[in-house]
């Protein structure tokens, strides 16, 4: 059990960085860094050649990394996804079935006709009741960290626009 934080929020139990093999980073086992110089003003410059940390899903190692703003980058295991393209009509129809394994989706509307989507309910070509407009020549992608897994339905405001969609 870790020690409780002291008055300044510190704990007496040390925290260590480890490499992708689980070895503690020390002066005898440093992160490999190459390059150098440049930058001026005491900046070291250079490029890290360390292996990115990973987590294991089943028997596959998945990469973990942060962007320059400190946000977690997520790389999909299968970058190709599943094609869910459809020709929309003026009647609500299912674009993607309910899928609890869904981690992301993208919808691209390369037409001159607006379409609307709704998760878990009949799509209606008006704002409100959970309907989201995918404007002509526009697109929609699932929000980070909030991917709906219910059925996604689609309806066109007119005509039969061809919609490109991919589910991951």
Chimera marker file (.cmm) of the C-alpha trace (Angstrom):
<marker_set name="trace">
<marker id="1" x="0.000" y="0.000" z="0.000" r="1" g="1" b="0" radius="0.5"/>
<marker id="2" x="1.392" y="3.426" z="-0.924" r="1" g="1" b="0" radius="0.5"/>
<marker id="3" x="2.120" y="5.969" z="1.777" r="1" g="1" b="0" radius="0.5"/>
<marker id="4" x="-0.398" y="8.769" z="2.281" r="1" g="1" b="0" radius="0.5"/>
<marker id="5" x="0.619" y="12.166" z="0.820" r="1" g="1" b="0" radius="0.5"/>
<marker id="6" x="2.292" y="14.604" z="3.210" r="1" g="1" b="0" radius="0.5"/>
<marker id="7" x="1.233" y="18.257" z="3.646" r="1" g="1" b="0" radius="0.5"/>
<marker id="8" x="2.803" y="19.217" z="0.295" r="1" g="1" b="0" radius="0.5"/>
<marker id="9" x="1.105" y="16.373" z="-1.583" r="1" g="1" b="0" radius="0.5"/>
<marker id="10" x="4.233" y="14.226" z="-1.895" r="1" g="1" b="0" radius="0.5"/>
<marker id="11" x="4.485" y="10.548" z="-1.048" r="1" g="1" b="0" radius="0.5"/>
<marker id="12" x="7.608" y="8.938" z="0.287" r="1" g="1" b="0" radius="0.5"/>
<marker id="13" x="7.248" y="5.941" z="-2.017" r="1" g="1" b="0" radius="0.5"/>
<marker id="14" x="9.238" y="6.582" z="-5.229" r="1" g="1" b="0" radius="0.5"/>
<marker id="15" x="7.710" y="6.435" z="-8.712" r="1" g="1" b="0" radius="0.5"/>
<marker id="16" x="9.811" y="5.039" z="-11.559" r="1" g="1" b="0" radius="0.5"/>
<marker id="17" x="9.627" y="5.222" z="-15.333" r="1" g="1" b="0" radius="0.5"/>
<marker id="18" x="10.002" y="1.896" z="-17.112" r="1" g="1" b="0" radius="0.5"/>
<marker id="19" x="10.889" y="1.042" z="-20.708" r="1" g="1" b="0" radius="0.5"/>
<marker id="20" x="8.726" y="-1.098" z="-22.998" r="1" g="1" b="0" radius="0.5"/>
<marker id="21" x="10.274" y="-4.251" z="-21.494" r="1" g="1" b="0" radius="0.5"/>
<marker id="22" x="9.335" y="-3.209" z="-17.959" r="1" g="1" b="0" radius="0.5"/>
<marker id="23" x="12.934" y="-2.340" z="-16.950" r="1" g="1" b="0" radius="0.5"/>
<marker id="24" x="13.317" y="0.637" z="-14.610" r="1" g="1" b="0" radius="0.5"/>
<marker id="25" x="14.946" y="3.702" z="-16.225" r="1" g="1" b="0" radius="0.5"/>
<marker id="26" x="18.159" y="4.497" z="-14.303" r="1" g="1" b="0" radius="0.5"/>
<marker id="27" x="21.572" y="5.987" z="-14.986" r="1" g="1" b="0" radius="0.5"/>
<marker id="28" x="22.678" y="2.442" z="-15.866" r="1" g="1" b="0" radius="0.5"/>
<marker id="29" x="19.610" y="1.898" z="-18.104" r="1" g="1" b="0" radius="0.5"/>
<marker id="30" x="18.850" y="5.359" z="-19.595" r="1" g="1" b="0" radius="0.5"/>
<marker id="31" x="16.368" y="6.181" z="-22.312" r="1" g="1" b="0" radius="0.5"/>
<marker id="32" x="18.364" y="6.211" z="-25.571" r="1" g="1" b="0" radius="0.5"/>
<marker id="33" x="18.567" y="9.766" z="-26.958" r="1" g="1" b="0" radius="0.5"/>
<marker id="34" x="20.402" y="10.774" z="-30.102" r="1" g="1" b="0" radius="0.5"/>
<marker id="35" x="21.090" y="14.077" z="-31.823" r="1" g="1" b="0" radius="0.5"/>
<marker id="36" x="21.976" y="17.187" z="-29.961" r="1" g="1" b="0" radius="0.5"/>
<marker id="37" x="23.259" y="20.677" z="-30.174" r="1" g="1" b="0" radius="0.5"/>
<marker id="38" x="21.380" y="23.516" z="-31.705" r="1" g="1" b="0" radius="0.5"/>
<marker id="39" x="18.520" y="25.290" z="-30.107" r="1" g="1" b="0" radius="0.5"/>
<marker id="40" x="20.709" y="27.803" z="-28.253" r="1" g="1" b="0" radius="0.5"/>
<marker id="41" x="19.907" y="29.072" z="-24.800" r="1" g="1" b="0" radius="0.5"/>
<marker id="42" x="20.842" y="25.779" z="-23.182" r="1" g="1" b="0" radius="0.5"/>
<marker id="43" x="18.326" y="23.743" z="-25.178" r="1" g="1" b="0" radius="0.5"/>
<marker id="44" x="19.618" y="20.247" z="-25.737" r="1" g="1" b="0" radius="0.5"/>
<marker id="45" x="17.765" y="19.595" z="-28.981" r="1" g="1" b="0" radius="0.5"/>
<marker id="46" x="17.923" y="16.072" z="-30.362" r="1" g="1" b="0" radius="0.5"/>
<marker id="47" x="15.502" y="13.282" z="-31.000" r="1" g="1" b="0" radius="0.5"/>
<marker id="48" x="14.419" y="10.503" z="-28.688" r="1" g="1" b="0" radius="0.5"/>
<marker id="49" x="14.772" y="7.005" z="-30.065" r="1" g="1" b="0" radius="0.5"/>
<marker id="50" x="13.076" y="5.354" z="-27.091" r="1" g="1" b="0" radius="0.5"/>
<marker id="51" x="10.383" y="2.790" z="-27.756" r="1" g="1" b="0" radius="0.5"/>
<marker id="52" x="6.900" y="4.128" z="-27.034" r="1" g="1" b="0" radius="0.5"/>
<marker id="53" x="5.164" y="2.540" z="-24.049" r="1" g="1" b="0" radius="0.5"/>
<marker id="54" x="2.476" y="-0.023" z="-24.840" r="1" g="1" b="0" radius="0.5"/>
<marker id="55" x="-0.374" y="-1.863" z="-23.213" r="1" g="1" b="0" radius="0.5"/>
<marker id="56" x="-1.326" y="-5.440" z="-23.978" r="1" g="1" b="0" radius="0.5"/>
<marker id="57" x="-4.717" y="-6.359" z="-25.388" r="1" g="1" b="0" radius="0.5"/>
<marker id="58" x="-4.952" y="-10.124" z="-25.685" r="1" g="1" b="0" radius="0.5"/>
<marker id="59" x="-1.586" y="-11.070" z="-27.154" r="1" g="1" b="0" radius="0.5"/>
<marker id="60" x="-1.098" y="-7.804" z="-29.060" r="1" g="1" b="0" radius="0.5"/>
<marker id="61" x="0.893" y="-4.815" z="-27.807" r="1" g="1" b="0" radius="0.5"/>
<marker id="62" x="-0.908" y="-1.542" z="-28.541" r="1" g="1" b="0" radius="0.5"/>
<marker id="63" x="1.024" y="1.766" z="-28.555" r="1" g="1" b="0" radius="0.5"/>
<marker id="64" x="0.471" y="4.500" z="-25.972" r="1" g="1" b="0" radius="0.5"/>
<marker id="65" x="1.742" y="8.023" z="-26.569" r="1" g="1" b="0" radius="0.5"/>
<marker id="66" x="0.867" y="11.648" z="-25.861" r="1" g="1" b="0" radius="0.5"/>
<marker id="67" x="0.641" y="14.536" z="-28.286" r="1" g="1" b="0" radius="0.5"/>
<marker id="68" x="2.497" y="17.816" z="-27.650" r="1" g="1" b="0" radius="0.5"/>
<marker id="69" x="-0.448" y="19.067" z="-25.564" r="1" g="1" b="0" radius="0.5"/>
<marker id="70" x="-0.251" y="16.030" z="-23.280" r="1" g="1" b="0" radius="0.5"/>
<marker id="71" x="-3.420" y="14.382" z="-24.651" r="1" g="1" b="0" radius="0.5"/>
<marker id="72" x="-3.424" y="10.616" z="-24.998" r="1" g="1" b="0" radius="0.5"/>
<marker id="73" x="-3.053" y="9.508" z="-28.625" r="1" g="1" b="0" radius="0.5"/>
<marker id="74" x="-5.127" y="6.502" z="-29.571" r="1" g="1" b="0" radius="0.5"/>
<marker id="75" x="-4.141" y="4.424" z="-32.549" r="1" g="1" b="0" radius="0.5"/>
<marker id="76" x="-6.734" y="1.976" z="-33.818" r="1" g="1" b="0" radius="0.5"/>
<marker id="77" x="-5.596" y="-1.634" z="-34.020" r="1" g="1" b="0" radius="0.5"/>
<marker id="78" x="-7.263" y="-2.016" z="-37.418" r="1" g="1" b="0" radius="0.5"/>
<marker id="79" x="-6.832" y="1.242" z="-39.304" r="1" g="1" b="0" radius="0.5"/>
<marker id="80" x="-8.914" y="0.069" z="-42.240" r="1" g="1" b="0" radius="0.5"/>
<marker id="81" x="-12.225" y="-0.234" z="-40.383" r="1" g="1" b="0" radius="0.5"/>
<marker id="82" x="-15.395" y="-1.528" z="-42.024" r="1" g="1" b="0" radius="0.5"/>
<marker id="83" x="-17.029" y="0.211" z="-44.968" r="1" g="1" b="0" radius="0.5"/>
<marker id="84" x="-20.570" y="1.332" z="-44.069" r="1" g="1" b="0" radius="0.5"/>
<marker id="85" x="-21.189" y="3.514" z="-47.146" r="1" g="1" b="0" radius="0.5"/>
<marker id="86" x="-24.804" y="3.871" z="-48.212" r="1" g="1" b="0" radius="0.5"/>
<marker id="87" x="-27.139" y="5.698" z="-50.560" r="1" g="1" b="0" radius="0.5"/>
<marker id="88" x="-29.365" y="7.740" z="-48.260" r="1" g="1" b="0" radius="0.5"/>
<marker id="89" x="-33.033" y="8.379" z="-49.059" r="1" g="1" b="0" radius="0.5"/>
<marker id="90" x="-35.800" y="10.573" z="-47.657" r="1" g="1" b="0" radius="0.5"/>
<marker id="91" x="-36.824" y="7.669" z="-45.402" r="1" g="1" b="0" radius="0.5"/>
<marker id="92" x="-34.790" y="6.941" z="-42.262" r="1" g="1" b="0" radius="0.5"/>
<marker id="93" x="-32.620" y="3.855" z="-42.652" r="1" g="1" b="0" radius="0.5"/>
<marker id="94" x="-29.870" y="2.176" z="-40.660" r="1" g="1" b="0" radius="0.5"/>
<marker id="95" x="-26.363" y="3.330" z="-41.542" r="1" g="1" b="0" radius="0.5"/>
<marker id="96" x="-24.599" y="1.272" z="-38.837" r="1" g="1" b="0" radius="0.5"/>
<marker id="97" x="-26.054" y="-1.457" z="-36.636" r="1" g="1" b="0" radius="0.5"/>
<marker id="98" x="-25.679" y="-1.317" z="-32.870" r="1" g="1" b="0" radius="0.5"/>
<marker id="99" x="-22.098" y="-2.366" z="-32.064" r="1" g="1" b="0" radius="0.5"/>
<marker id="100" x="-20.693" y="-2.490" z="-28.528" r="1" g="1" b="0" radius="0.5"/>
<marker id="101" x="-17.188" y="-3.011" z="-29.976" r="1" g="1" b="0" radius="0.5"/>
<marker id="102" x="-17.307" y="0.265" z="-31.965" r="1" g="1" b="0" radius="0.5"/>
<marker id="103" x="-14.403" y="2.569" z="-31.085" r="1" g="1" b="0" radius="0.5"/>
<marker id="104" x="-14.878" y="5.237" z="-33.772" r="1" g="1" b="0" radius="0.5"/>
<marker id="105" x="-16.772" y="6.100" z="-36.936" r="1" g="1" b="0" radius="0.5"/>
<marker id="106" x="-16.567" y="8.621" z="-39.770" r="1" g="1" b="0" radius="0.5"/>
<marker id="107" x="-19.322" y="9.863" z="-42.085" r="1" g="1" b="0" radius="0.5"/>
<marker id="108" x="-18.475" y="11.901" z="-45.216" r="1" g="1" b="0" radius="0.5"/>
<marker id="109" x="-21.085" y="13.668" z="-47.304" r="1" g="1" b="0" radius="0.5"/>
<marker id="110" x="-19.525" y="14.545" z="-50.689" r="1" g="1" b="0" radius="0.5"/>
<marker id="111" x="-22.853" y="15.560" z="-52.191" r="1" g="1" b="0" radius="0.5"/>
<marker id="112" x="-24.836" y="18.806" z="-52.478" r="1" g="1" b="0" radius="0.5"/>
<marker id="113" x="-27.653" y="17.413" z="-50.287" r="1" g="1" b="0" radius="0.5"/>
<marker id="114" x="-27.766" y="17.651" z="-46.479" r="1" g="1" b="0" radius="0.5"/>
<marker id="115" x="-28.284" y="14.439" z="-44.497" r="1" g="1" b="0" radius="0.5"/>
<marker id="116" x="-29.149" y="13.911" z="-40.839" r="1" g="1" b="0" radius="0.5"/>
<marker id="117" x="-28.089" y="11.124" z="-38.456" r="1" g="1" b="0" radius="0.5"/>
<marker id="118" x="-29.530" y="9.929" z="-35.168" r="1" g="1" b="0" radius="0.5"/>
<marker id="119" x="-28.130" y="7.350" z="-32.742" r="1" g="1" b="0" radius="0.5"/>
<marker id="120" x="-30.640" y="4.864" z="-31.393" r="1" g="1" b="0" radius="0.5"/>
<marker id="121" x="-33.724" y="6.472" z="-32.945" r="1" g="1" b="0" radius="0.5"/>
<marker id="122" x="-35.329" y="7.180" z="-36.305" r="1" g="1" b="0" radius="0.5"/>
<marker id="123" x="-33.461" y="9.966" z="-38.099" r="1" g="1" b="0" radius="0.5"/>
<marker id="124" x="-35.549" y="13.021" z="-38.988" r="1" g="1" b="0" radius="0.5"/>
<marker id="125" x="-34.352" y="15.801" z="-41.316" r="1" g="1" b="0" radius="0.5"/>
<marker id="126" x="-34.783" y="18.549" z="-38.706" r="1" g="1" b="0" radius="0.5"/>
<marker id="127" x="-32.865" y="19.732" z="-35.669" r="1" g="1" b="0" radius="0.5"/>
<marker id="128" x="-33.735" y="18.388" z="-32.238" r="1" g="1" b="0" radius="0.5"/>
<marker id="129" x="-34.529" y="14.985" z="-30.734" r="1" g="1" b="0" radius="0.5"/>
<marker id="130" x="-30.932" y="13.809" z="-31.137" r="1" g="1" b="0" radius="0.5"/>
<marker id="131" x="-30.647" y="14.503" z="-34.861" r="1" g="1" b="0" radius="0.5"/>
<marker id="132" x="-27.254" y="15.727" z="-36.140" r="1" g="1" b="0" radius="0.5"/>
<marker id="133" x="-26.914" y="17.438" z="-39.512" r="1" g="1" b="0" radius="0.5"/>
<marker id="134" x="-24.118" y="16.305" z="-41.824" r="1" g="1" b="0" radius="0.5"/>
<marker id="135" x="-24.105" y="19.241" z="-44.212" r="1" g="1" b="0" radius="0.5"/>
<marker id="136" x="-23.599" y="19.001" z="-47.959" r="1" g="1" b="0" radius="0.5"/>
<marker id="137" x="-19.868" y="18.570" z="-48.674" r="1" g="1" b="0" radius="0.5"/>
<marker id="138" x="-19.303" y="18.044" z="-44.948" r="1" g="1" b="0" radius="0.5"/>
<marker id="139" x="-18.531" y="15.245" z="-42.576" r="1" g="1" b="0" radius="0.5"/>
<marker id="140" x="-18.912" y="13.928" z="-39.037" r="1" g="1" b="0" radius="0.5"/>
<marker id="141" x="-16.611" y="11.837" z="-36.870" r="1" g="1" b="0" radius="0.5"/>
<marker id="142" x="-17.264" y="10.314" z="-33.494" r="1" g="1" b="0" radius="0.5"/>
<marker id="143" x="-16.131" y="12.502" z="-30.591" r="1" g="1" b="0" radius="0.5"/>
<marker id="144" x="-12.986" y="11.427" z="-28.723" r="1" g="1" b="0" radius="0.5"/>
<marker id="145" x="-13.831" y="9.389" z="-25.659" r="1" g="1" b="0" radius="0.5"/>
<marker id="146" x="-17.561" y="9.407" z="-26.382" r="1" g="1" b="0" radius="0.5"/>
<marker id="147" x="-18.375" y="6.937" z="-29.133" r="1" g="1" b="0" radius="0.5"/>
<marker id="148" x="-22.012" y="5.898" z="-29.277" r="1" g="1" b="0" radius="0.5"/>
<marker id="149" x="-22.504" y="2.162" z="-29.719" r="1" g="1" b="0" radius="0.5"/>
<marker id="150" x="-26.202" y="2.228" z="-30.630" r="1" g="1" b="0" radius="0.5"/>
<marker id="151" x="-27.583" y="1.905" z="-34.153" r="1" g="1" b="0" radius="0.5"/>
<marker id="152" x="-26.896" y="4.982" z="-36.310" r="1" g="1" b="0" radius="0.5"/>
<marker id="153" x="-29.713" y="5.963" z="-38.642" r="1" g="1" b="0" radius="0.5"/>
<marker id="154" x="-29.576" y="8.377" z="-41.581" r="1" g="1" b="0" radius="0.5"/>
<marker id="155" x="-32.032" y="10.369" z="-43.707" r="1" g="1" b="0" radius="0.5"/>
<marker id="156" x="-31.567" y="12.754" z="-46.649" r="1" g="1" b="0" radius="0.5"/>
<marker id="157" x="-33.385" y="16.083" z="-46.990" r="1" g="1" b="0" radius="0.5"/>
<marker id="158" x="-34.038" y="15.215" z="-50.664" r="1" g="1" b="0" radius="0.5"/>
<marker id="159" x="-32.840" y="12.910" z="-53.424" r="1" g="1" b="0" radius="0.5"/>
<marker id="160" x="-30.521" y="9.936" z="-52.949" r="1" g="1" b="0" radius="0.5"/>
<marker id="161" x="-27.066" y="11.153" z="-51.889" r="1" g="1" b="0" radius="0.5"/>
<marker id="162" x="-24.207" y="8.621" z="-51.788" r="1" g="1" b="0" radius="0.5"/>
<marker id="163" x="-22.645" y="8.740" z="-48.306" r="1" g="1" b="0" radius="0.5"/>
<marker id="164" x="-19.196" y="7.381" z="-47.438" r="1" g="1" b="0" radius="0.5"/>
<marker id="165" x="-19.018" y="5.919" z="-43.934" r="1" g="1" b="0" radius="0.5"/>
<marker id="166" x="-16.496" y="3.799" z="-42.049" r="1" g="1" b="0" radius="0.5"/>
<marker id="167" x="-16.799" y="2.108" z="-38.672" r="1" g="1" b="0" radius="0.5"/>
<marker id="168" x="-13.837" y="1.111" z="-36.504" r="1" g="1" b="0" radius="0.5"/>
<link id1="1" id2="2" r="1" g="1" b="0" radius="0.2"/>
<link id1="2" id2="3" r="1" g="1" b="0" radius="0.2"/>
<link id1="3" id2="4" r="1" g="1" b="0" radius="0.2"/>
<link id1="4" id2="5" r="1" g="1" b="0" radius="0.2"/>
<link id1="5" id2="6" r="1" g="1" b="0" radius="0.2"/>
<link id1="6" id2="7" r="1" g="1" b="0" radius="0.2"/>
<link id1="7" id2="8" r="1" g="1" b="0" radius="0.2"/>
<link id1="8" id2="9" r="1" g="1" b="0" radius="0.2"/>
<link id1="9" id2="10" r="1" g="1" b="0" radius="0.2"/>
<link id1="10" id2="11" r="1" g="1" b="0" radius="0.2"/>
<link id1="11" id2="12" r="1" g="1" b="0" radius="0.2"/>
<link id1="12" id2="13" r="1" g="1" b="0" radius="0.2"/>
<link id1="13" id2="14" r="1" g="1" b="0" radius="0.2"/>
<link id1="14" id2="15" r="1" g="1" b="0" radius="0.2"/>
<link id1="15" id2="16" r="1" g="1" b="0" radius="0.2"/>
<link id1="16" id2="17" r="1" g="1" b="0" radius="0.2"/>
<link id1="17" id2="18" r="1" g="1" b="0" radius="0.2"/>
<link id1="18" id2="19" r="1" g="1" b="0" radius="0.2"/>
<link id1="19" id2="20" r="1" g="1" b="0" radius="0.2"/>
<link id1="20" id2="21" r="1" g="1" b="0" radius="0.2"/>
<link id1="21" id2="22" r="1" g="1" b="0" radius="0.2"/>
<link id1="22" id2="23" r="1" g="1" b="0" radius="0.2"/>
<link id1="23" id2="24" r="1" g="1" b="0" radius="0.2"/>
<link id1="24" id2="25" r="1" g="1" b="0" radius="0.2"/>
<link id1="25" id2="26" r="1" g="1" b="0" radius="0.2"/>
<link id1="26" id2="27" r="1" g="1" b="0" radius="0.2"/>
<link id1="27" id2="28" r="1" g="1" b="0" radius="0.2"/>
<link id1="28" id2="29" r="1" g="1" b="0" radius="0.2"/>
<link id1="29" id2="30" r="1" g="1" b="0" radius="0.2"/>
<link id1="30" id2="31" r="1" g="1" b="0" radius="0.2"/>
<link id1="31" id2="32" r="1" g="1" b="0" radius="0.2"/>
<link id1="32" id2="33" r="1" g="1" b="0" radius="0.2"/>
<link id1="33" id2="34" r="1" g="1" b="0" radius="0.2"/>
<link id1="34" id2="35" r="1" g="1" b="0" radius="0.2"/>
<link id1="35" id2="36" r="1" g="1" b="0" radius="0.2"/>
<link id1="36" id2="37" r="1" g="1" b="0" radius="0.2"/>
<link id1="37" id2="38" r="1" g="1" b="0" radius="0.2"/>
<link id1="38" id2="39" r="1" g="1" b="0" radius="0.2"/>
<link id1="39" id2="40" r="1" g="1" b="0" radius="0.2"/>
<link id1="40" id2="41" r="1" g="1" b="0" radius="0.2"/>
<link id1="41" id2="42" r="1" g="1" b="0" radius="0.2"/>
<link id1="42" id2="43" r="1" g="1" b="0" radius="0.2"/>
<link id1="43" id2="44" r="1" g="1" b="0" radius="0.2"/>
<link id1="44" id2="45" r="1" g="1" b="0" radius="0.2"/>
<link id1="45" id2="46" r="1" g="1" b="0" radius="0.2"/>
<link id1="46" id2="47" r="1" g="1" b="0" radius="0.2"/>
<link id1="47" id2="48" r="1" g="1" b="0" radius="0.2"/>
<link id1="48" id2="49" r="1" g="1" b="0" radius="0.2"/>
<link id1="49" id2="50" r="1" g="1" b="0" radius="0.2"/>
<link id1="50" id2="51" r="1" g="1" b="0" radius="0.2"/>
<link id1="51" id2="52" r="1" g="1" b="0" radius="0.2"/>
<link id1="52" id2="53" r="1" g="1" b="0" radius="0.2"/>
<link id1="53" id2="54" r="1" g="1" b="0" radius="0.2"/>
<link id1="54" id2="55" r="1" g="1" b="0" radius="0.2"/>
<link id1="55" id2="56" r="1" g="1" b="0" radius="0.2"/>
<link id1="56" id2="57" r="1" g="1" b="0" radius="0.2"/>
<link id1="57" id2="58" r="1" g="1" b="0" radius="0.2"/>
<link id1="58" id2="59" r="1" g="1" b="0" radius="0.2"/>
<link id1="59" id2="60" r="1" g="1" b="0" radius="0.2"/>
<link id1="60" id2="61" r="1" g="1" b="0" radius="0.2"/>
<link id1="61" id2="62" r="1" g="1" b="0" radius="0.2"/>
<link id1="62" id2="63" r="1" g="1" b="0" radius="0.2"/>
<link id1="63" id2="64" r="1" g="1" b="0" radius="0.2"/>
<link id1="64" id2="65" r="1" g="1" b="0" radius="0.2"/>
<link id1="65" id2="66" r="1" g="1" b="0" radius="0.2"/>
<link id1="66" id2="67" r="1" g="1" b="0" radius="0.2"/>
<link id1="67" id2="68" r="1" g="1" b="0" radius="0.2"/>
<link id1="68" id2="69" r="1" g="1" b="0" radius="0.2"/>
<link id1="69" id2="70" r="1" g="1" b="0" radius="0.2"/>
<link id1="70" id2="71" r="1" g="1" b="0" radius="0.2"/>
<link id1="71" id2="72" r="1" g="1" b="0" radius="0.2"/>
<link id1="72" id2="73" r="1" g="1" b="0" radius="0.2"/>
<link id1="73" id2="74" r="1" g="1" b="0" radius="0.2"/>
<link id1="74" id2="75" r="1" g="1" b="0" radius="0.2"/>
<link id1="75" id2="76" r="1" g="1" b="0" radius="0.2"/>
<link id1="76" id2="77" r="1" g="1" b="0" radius="0.2"/>
<link id1="77" id2="78" r="1" g="1" b="0" radius="0.2"/>
<link id1="78" id2="79" r="1" g="1" b="0" radius="0.2"/>
<link id1="79" id2="80" r="1" g="1" b="0" radius="0.2"/>
<link id1="80" id2="81" r="1" g="1" b="0" radius="0.2"/>
<link id1="81" id2="82" r="1" g="1" b="0" radius="0.2"/>
<link id1="82" id2="83" r="1" g="1" b="0" radius="0.2"/>
<link id1="83" id2="84" r="1" g="1" b="0" radius="0.2"/>
<link id1="84" id2="85" r="1" g="1" b="0" radius="0.2"/>
<link id1="85" id2="86" r="1" g="1" b="0" radius="0.2"/>
<link id1="86" id2="87" r="1" g="1" b="0" radius="0.2"/>
<link id1="87" id2="88" r="1" g="1" b="0" radius="0.2"/>
<link id1="88" id2="89" r="1" g="1" b="0" radius="0.2"/>
<link id1="89" id2="90" r="1" g="1" b="0" radius="0.2"/>
<link id1="90" id2="91" r="1" g="1" b="0" radius="0.2"/>
<link id1="91" id2="92" r="1" g="1" b="0" radius="0.2"/>
<link id1="92" id2="93" r="1" g="1" b="0" radius="0.2"/>
<link id1="93" id2="94" r="1" g="1" b="0" radius="0.2"/>
<link id1="94" id2="95" r="1" g="1" b="0" radius="0.2"/>
<link id1="95" id2="96" r="1" g="1" b="0" radius="0.2"/>
<link id1="96" id2="97" r="1" g="1" b="0" radius="0.2"/>
<link id1="97" id2="98" r="1" g="1" b="0" radius="0.2"/>
<link id1="98" id2="99" r="1" g="1" b="0" radius="0.2"/>
<link id1="99" id2="100" r="1" g="1" b="0" radius="0.2"/>
<link id1="100" id2="101" r="1" g="1" b="0" radius="0.2"/>
<link id1="101" id2="102" r="1" g="1" b="0" radius="0.2"/>
<link id1="102" id2="103" r="1" g="1" b="0" radius="0.2"/>
<link id1="103" id2="104" r="1" g="1" b="0" radius="0.2"/>
<link id1="104" id2="105" r="1" g="1" b="0" radius="0.2"/>
<link id1="105" id2="106" r="1" g="1" b="0" radius="0.2"/>
<link id1="106" id2="107" r="1" g="1" b="0" radius="0.2"/>
<link id1="107" id2="108" r="1" g="1" b="0" radius="0.2"/>
<link id1="108" id2="109" r="1" g="1" b="0" radius="0.2"/>
<link id1="109" id2="110" r="1" g="1" b="0" radius="0.2"/>
<link id1="110" id2="111" r="1" g="1" b="0" radius="0.2"/>
<link id1="111" id2="112" r="1" g="1" b="0" radius="0.2"/>
<link id1="112" id2="113" r="1" g="1" b="0" radius="0.2"/>
<link id1="113" id2="114" r="1" g="1" b="0" radius="0.2"/>
<link id1="114" id2="115" r="1" g="1" b="0" radius="0.2"/>
<link id1="115" id2="116" r="1" g="1" b="0" radius="0.2"/>
<link id1="116" id2="117" r="1" g="1" b="0" radius="0.2"/>
<link id1="117" id2="118" r="1" g="1" b="0" radius="0.2"/>
<link id1="118" id2="119" r="1" g="1" b="0" radius="0.2"/>
<link id1="119" id2="120" r="1" g="1" b="0" radius="0.2"/>
<link id1="120" id2="121" r="1" g="1" b="0" radius="0.2"/>
<link id1="121" id2="122" r="1" g="1" b="0" radius="0.2"/>
<link id1="122" id2="123" r="1" g="1" b="0" radius="0.2"/>
<link id1="123" id2="124" r="1" g="1" b="0" radius="0.2"/>
<link id1="124" id2="125" r="1" g="1" b="0" radius="0.2"/>
<link id1="125" id2="126" r="1" g="1" b="0" radius="0.2"/>
<link id1="126" id2="127" r="1" g="1" b="0" radius="0.2"/>
<link id1="127" id2="128" r="1" g="1" b="0" radius="0.2"/>
<link id1="128" id2="129" r="1" g="1" b="0" radius="0.2"/>
<link id1="129" id2="130" r="1" g="1" b="0" radius="0.2"/>
<link id1="130" id2="131" r="1" g="1" b="0" radius="0.2"/>
<link id1="131" id2="132" r="1" g="1" b="0" radius="0.2"/>
<link id1="132" id2="133" r="1" g="1" b="0" radius="0.2"/>
<link id1="133" id2="134" r="1" g="1" b="0" radius="0.2"/>
<link id1="134" id2="135" r="1" g="1" b="0" radius="0.2"/>
<link id1="135" id2="136" r="1" g="1" b="0" radius="0.2"/>
<link id1="136" id2="137" r="1" g="1" b="0" radius="0.2"/>
<link id1="137" id2="138" r="1" g="1" b="0" radius="0.2"/>
<link id1="138" id2="139" r="1" g="1" b="0" radius="0.2"/>
<link id1="139" id2="140" r="1" g="1" b="0" radius="0.2"/>
<link id1="140" id2="141" r="1" g="1" b="0" radius="0.2"/>
<link id1="141" id2="142" r="1" g="1" b="0" radius="0.2"/>
<link id1="142" id2="143" r="1" g="1" b="0" radius="0.2"/>
<link id1="143" id2="144" r="1" g="1" b="0" radius="0.2"/>
<link id1="144" id2="145" r="1" g="1" b="0" radius="0.2"/>
<link id1="145" id2="146" r="1" g="1" b="0" radius="0.2"/>
<link id1="146" id2="147" r="1" g="1" b="0" radius="0.2"/>
<link id1="147" id2="148" r="1" g="1" b="0" radius="0.2"/>
<link id1="148" id2="149" r="1" g="1" b="0" radius="0.2"/>
<link id1="149" id2="150" r="1" g="1" b="0" radius="0.2"/>
<link id1="150" id2="151" r="1" g="1" b="0" radius="0.2"/>
<link id1="151" id2="152" r="1" g="1" b="0" radius="0.2"/>
<link id1="152" id2="153" r="1" g="1" b="0" radius="0.2"/>
<link id1="153" id2="154" r="1" g="1" b="0" radius="0.2"/>
<link id1="154" id2="155" r="1" g="1" b="0" radius="0.2"/>
<link id1="155" id2="156" r="1" g="1" b="0" radius="0.2"/>
<link id1="156" id2="157" r="1" g="1" b="0" radius="0.2"/>
<link id1="157" id2="158" r="1" g="1" b="0" radius="0.2"/>
<link id1="158" id2="159" r="1" g="1" b="0" radius="0.2"/>
<link id1="159" id2="160" r="1" g="1" b="0" radius="0.2"/>
<link id1="160" id2="161" r="1" g="1" b="0" radius="0.2"/>
<link id1="161" id2="162" r="1" g="1" b="0" radius="0.2"/>
<link id1="162" id2="163" r="1" g="1" b="0" radius="0.2"/>
<link id1="163" id2="164" r="1" g="1" b="0" radius="0.2"/>
<link id1="164" id2="165" r="1" g="1" b="0" radius="0.2"/>
<link id1="165" id2="166" r="1" g="1" b="0" radius="0.2"/>
<link id1="166" id2="167" r="1" g="1" b="0" radius="0.2"/>
<link id1="167" id2="168" r="1" g="1" b="0" radius="0.2"/>
</marker_set>
